[in-house]
Amino acid sequence: MANCPACETAIDREDEEFEEGQTLDCPECGAELEVVSTNPLELDVRQEEEEEE
């Protein structure tokens, strides 16, 4: 279990396997999160990459 870094809501998905780089949405605030570590589970708010023109 990990907490959303944006709103601190517990992300309880112990029945799901995660991989580093995987993205998911916080069910509370809707922030797009990225798995940065799987053991222990650590999440970070995903930064949208700006497209170069």
C-alpha positions in Angstrom: 0.0 0.0 0.0 1.2 3.5 -0.8 -0.2 7.0 -0.5 -1.0 9.4 -3.3 1.7 12.1 -3.2 -0.8 14.7 -4.3 -3.6 14.2 -1.7 -2.2 11.6 0.7 -5.1 9.2 0.0 -4.1 5.5 0.6 -3.8 3.6 -2.6 -4.8 0.1 -1.5 -4.3 -2.3 -4.4 -2.5 -5.1 -2.7 -4.2 -7.7 -5.0 -2.6 -6.0 -8.1 1.0 -6.5 -9.3 2.8 -3.3 -10.2 5.8 -2.7 -12.5 8.1 0.3 -12.4 7.0 3.0 -14.9 3.3 1.8 -14.7 0.8 4.6 -14.4 -2.5 4.7 -12.5 -5.0 7.3 -11.4 -5.7 8.3 -7.8 -9.3 7.4 -7.1 -9.7 10.5 -4.8 -8.1 13.4 -6.6 -7.6 12.0 -10.1 -3.9 12.7 -10.2 -1.9 10.6 -12.7 0.6 8.6 -10.7 3.7 6.7 -11.8 5.1 3.7 -10.0 8.8 4.6 -9.2 9.5 1.6 -6.9 7.8 -1.7 -6.4 9.4 -2.9 -3.1 8.2 -1.0 -1.2 5.5 0.5 -3.5 6.3 4.1 -4.1 4.3 6.5 -6.3 5.1 9.9 -7.7 2.8 12.4 -9.6 3.5 11.9 -13.3 4.7 15.0 -15.0 3.3 15.5 -18.5 6.1 15.9 -21.0 5.7 19.0 -23.1 5.9 18.4 -26.8 8.6 20.2 -28.7 7.5 22.3 -31.6 
